[in-house]
Amino acid sequence: MRQSPHASGKTLNLRAQVVKTLLAVQNGQSLASVLNQHMNIVSDKDRALYHELVLGCLRQWHALKQVTLPLLTVPLENPVVETCLYVGLYQLLCTRVAAHAAISETVEASKQLGMESLSGVVNAILRRATRETEQFYDVLENASNLPSWLAKRLKKDWGEQFAELSYELKQVAPLTLRVNTRQVSREEYLDILEDEGIDAHRCELSDVGIVLDESIHVPSLPGFEAGGFSVQDEHAQLCASLVPNLDGKFVIDACAAPGGKTAHLLEKYQPKKLIALDQDEKRLKRVSENLERLILDGKHVEIITADAATWTAPELADCIVLDAPCSAIGVIRRHPDIRLLRQSGDIAKTVELQKQILENMWQQLKIGGTLLYITCSILKAENEQQMVDFFASHANAQEQKIDADWGIEQIHGRQLLPQVGHGDGFFYCRIQKTA
């Protein structure tokens, strides 16, 4: 009896389970929301491969599409079969999975998902790929691997850097730690890792960052439960070095979840009061959990569920860190589902939301206070242009230039682009309220 695409996961092989996960993302669900649910159905021994196939296919999605389309005499217009093809081709072109296993398991997956009549198409194309591997591989390598609307935007924003940027966005981001210096220094923790036989090296830009040379199960690292470190991208770690001394100050971390920047500020400074603000109650719970693990929770920290576009602070803040909602194109290496989830029409809506939050947060800032505007985007509309518009309409705002040898100076602020072996795409602009 044939299985439908909605068949119970326990009756499906590993490839079919991967396809089901990818179909959920195509239907608009974020990978984070479905990954654990789907992974729990997969046996322990298969989880690493499941994880690799899901993330790898999403990372190479548009390139795999470019490989597949010329091979079809007529468009399939069948997302199940197309996804089976992508999963099969990814195994053949990007992994060490044996060709016979990749083909047989993927063909079987198409049958289990109710596509027995088209399983022959899957089989034929995958077998062809084993005979013409070099040609297939060349197409994969040369594909931009971005949705067309995003490629156009990035080409417009970063003409000179576009080719390199396209390459960078295809890569896997490194696993980067931020050492909790209230417990251990970076040098001490590097020694601990060395004693455990774990290869790692210092970040170049962050003075508390460590890059692991190979990916590893984070909770198994020494000192995790005791709060010795957190996982945080190197470029995200720069936030704490861009704010003034926060000792004894009132600080607001707006759009704070899941709390990486909140924790870093508390590791480095001793503010009189810090409010971590976010409207997502579920993600705010992670802030609480992280602060508790890092032993940074206390009476001086308040976690508030509220909309940053309308919320009013109990008093004016000395400093506001605003990690504004954005398209998250800068972190697409870590969250490859963004390639499928984000649409061109989303950008204008996000820019408008940023404006609303920025305007409201500005009202919560003391005269003489600092607002640090941050995004994990590489689109100028959300970054440089947003700042141009803000300064044009706020005479009481003055940019505090970031004097640094990292990133690319913009009309206002500095832009970091994703780099192989280094951090993701982040934008920073520091603003002082003058009146």
Secondary structure, 3 states (H helix, E strand, C coil): CCCCCCCCHHHCCHHHHHHHHHHHHHCCCCHHHHHHHHHCCCCHHHHHHHHHHHHHHHHCHHHHHHHHHHHCCCCCCCHHHHHHHHHHHHHHHHCCCCHHHHHHHHHHHHHHCCCHHHHHHHHHHHHHHHHCHHHHHHHHHHCCCCCHHHHHHHHHHCCCCHHHHHHHHHCCCCEEEEECCCCCCHHHHHHHHHHCCCCEEECCCCCCEEEECCCCCHHHCCCCCCCCEEECCCCHHHHHHHCCCCCCCEEEEECCCCCHHHHHHHHHCCCCEEEEEECCHHHHHHHHHHHHHCCCCCCCEEEEECCCCCCCCCCCEEEEEEECCCCCHHHCCCCCCHHHHCCCCHHHHHHHHHHHHHHHHHHCEEEEEEEEEEECCCCHHHCHHHHHHHHHHCCCEEECCCCCCCCEECCCCEEECCCCCCCCCEEEEEEEECC
